[in-house]
Amino acid sequence: MGATGATKGGFDVVLLDLMMPVMDGYSTLAAIKADERLNHLPVIMVSAAHELESVARCIDLGATDYLPKPFSATVLRARLRSCLAAKRLRDVERDYLRRVADVVASEPGGLDAEATKDDVVGRLARRLQQMTRDVATREQALREEIAALRAEVDRARAAASSRGDEL
């Protein structure tokens, strides 16, 4: 596959051997985890190296799992299912975080599209819309109160002026 192949998308998990001819698995794993377009991908390391230091180094570099060779196809399938389930949840979380960032950055009228959705981000957008309406209502009430106070001050000044009093 190569790291450049993964950047084009379409991958949900990476199976990576430690011992490769051009770039070793450690370097490839580090490159995947350093690339913003790839670092969300779960990486399962496979290797004939059974040293605990090798396993620890892979985990420290960001590997999701480590399978020593030879491995059982049943164990591989189970670990793939587990990695894919966790990735699906992370993908939903990343989508929610992106949508929340969009909601926060948008103008009040820009919330309409998200507010129609029946999920947590949709509820957030509806709540923000309600808060915006509440603030606008309070602002209007304060404007009316300020106008009434100004009118009252103007009447008091006019009355004082007609009596020759100074305010």
WOZI-V641674 format. One record per residue. N is the residue number from 1. SS is DSSP state (H for helix, E for strand, - for the rest). D_CENTER is the distance of its C-alpha to the mean C-alpha in Angstrom with 1 decimal. Layout:
N,SS,D_CENTER  N,SS,D_CENTER
This chain:
1,-,27.7  2,-,27.0  3,H,23.8  4,H,24.4  5,H,24.7  6,H,21.3  7,-,19.7  8,-,21.0  9,-,18.8  10,-,20.0  11,-,19.7  12,-,18.2  13,E,20.0  14,E,22.3  15,E,25.7  16,E,27.0  17,E,30.5  18,-,31.3  19,-,34.6  20,-,34.3  21,-,36.9  22,-,35.1  23,-,32.0  24,-,31.8  25,H,28.9  26,H,27.8  27,H,27.5  28,H,25.7  29,H,23.2  30,H,22.7  31,H,22.2  32,H,19.6  33,H,17.5  34,H,18.1  35,-,17.0  36,-,13.4  37,-,14.1  38,-,15.4  39,-,14.1  40,-,11.9  41,-,15.3  42,E,17.4  43,E,20.8  44,E,24.0  45,E,26.8  46,E,30.3  47,E,33.4  48,-,37.0  49,-,36.5  50,-,36.7  51,-,36.6  52,H,34.4  53,H,33.5  54,H,32.1  55,H,29.9  56,H,28.7  57,H,28.0  58,H,25.9  59,H,23.8  60,H,23.5  61,H,22.4  62,-,19.5  63,-,21.4  64,-,20.3  65,E,24.0  66,E,27.5  67,E,30.4  68,E,33.9  69,-,36.2  70,-,38.0  71,-,35.4  72,-,35.9  73,H,34.4  74,H,33.7  75,H,31.7  76,H,29.8  77,H,29.0  78,H,27.9  79,H,25.6  80,H,24.2  81,H,23.6  82,H,21.9  83,H,19.6  84,H,18.8  85,H,18.1  86,H,15.7  87,H,14.0  88,H,13.9  89,H,12.1  90,H,9.5  91,H,9.3  92,H,9.0  93,H,6.2  94,H,4.2  95,H,6.1  96,H,5.6  97,H,2.4  98,H,4.5  99,H,7.3  100,H,7.1  101,H,7.1  102,H,9.9  103,H,11.6  104,H,11.8  105,H,13.2  106,-,15.5  107,-,19.1  108,H,20.3  109,H,21.8  110,H,18.6  111,H,17.2  112,H,19.8  113,H,18.1  114,H,15.2  115,H,17.8  116,-,19.7  117,-,17.2  118,-,18.1  119,-,14.9  120,H,12.9  121,H,11.2  122,H,14.8  123,H,16.3  124,H,14.2  125,H,15.3  126,H,18.8  127,H,18.9  128,H,18.0  129,H,20.7  130,H,23.1  131,H,22.6  132,H,23.2  133,H,26.4  134,H,27.5  135,H,27.2  136,H,29.1  137,H,31.8  138,H,32.2  139,H,32.5  140,H,35.1  141,H,37.1  142,H,37.1  143,H,38.3  144,H,41.1  145,H,42.0  146,H,42.2  147,H,44.4  148,H,46.6  149,H,47.0  150,H,47.9  151,H,50.4  152,H,51.9  153,H,52.1  154,H,53.8  155,H,56.3  156,H,57.0  157,H,57.7  158,H,59.9  159,H,61.8  160,H,62.3  161,H,63.3  162,H,65.9  163,H,67.4  164,-,67.4  165,-,64.9  166,-,62.3  167,-,58.6
